[in-house]
Amino acid sequence: MKRDAAVIGAGPGGLAAAAMLRRRGVDVVVVERADSVGASWRGHYDRLHLHTVRWLSHLPGMKIPRSSGRWVSRDGVVDYLERYARHHRLEIRFGTEVRRVERAGDSREVRWRIVTASGEDVEAEHVVVATGYNHTPFMPDFPGKEDFEGELLHASRYRNAEPFRGRDVLVVGSGNTGAEIAVDLAEGGAERVRLAVRTPPNIVLRDSGGVPSQVIAVASRRMPPKVADRVLGPVQRAMVGDLSRYGLPRPERGAYTRLAEDDVVPILDVGLIAAVKREQVEVVGALVGFEGSDVILAGRERIQPDVVIVATGYGRGLEDLVGHLGVLAANGRPLVHGPQMHPAAPNLYFTGYTNPISGMFREMAIDARRIGRAVARAMHARNGRPHAAA
């Protein structure tokens, strides 16, 4: 199959890019390993809502309906993505796993071959990689974990609190997922909930006085991180308060600095502060390892939870796909994003691999428009074929 462009992944980033390419008159196909759009969103826990407000989370070319509410639920996002794909009449090849992206043709032209597990490869001049920020669950190699006598699972397998009602649960990881699962467990009937924290997180209120934190983040998007922390940090600390007595001291670096330097997103509070203050969620030290039924924490403290839920994030899973092209950083993230192209891989684009405080959906929408323009310009320059304006 030969096409002008191919998009790998039918999540929000891939659908948005394909929609903007199609609007420009580009012959584009979306290749997706699952059997439906938004596969990652379908697999998230029931409680999940967008942390960004509805009216700053639209993908280009179709708004999220007001009926979805201020903070769109997981199911609301899935419904929106389904309707978005239909609205833009996107061609999607479901059930097609991509193994590798490699060069096709000769050196006189830039073309790519998307190698699939089924052998039904796709050849395209332009390729957009949008396999998702949360692609491959990451489980640290904790000493003794294989012999742990309790139940151990990654947060990607958590759906709701019902299976853990009346049980002692330790949640590992102080990101948004760990914080929300801990609150969900506390509210859903777990007998005891502890949250293991290695580094004190930055915590930001999701909104204050009716103003979403995302609005402030968008306004400060171009500020140097340390300047943003100096300007906004005191306000953030005043709103959140001092949680040191509950095991959450103020971090040494601000939210913007940690995001820029370590790619660590602050917790957007949807109940953790209240749960910690009510002692429904106990903050404990970092998980060090396992020994039989014991979980060993920093400081050699030992506890015996029934269940350990590890919320230590995901890998991007791009190494096998494009690692041989020299386009990835040491941490597995693409070296370019949006309309940018790496010199070693012309006409290869990436979207959805950044996680700014200003909102991932908003960032992917911006990327999609820019990728659409870049591809249309390149094709017009090559063969003079007109493309519709977006």
Order of alpha helices (4+ residues) and beta strands (2+ residues): beta-alpha-beta-alpha-alpha-beta-beta-beta-beta-beta-beta-beta-alpha-beta-beta-beta-beta-alpha-alpha-alpha-beta-alpha-beta-beta-beta-beta-beta-beta-alpha-beta-alpha
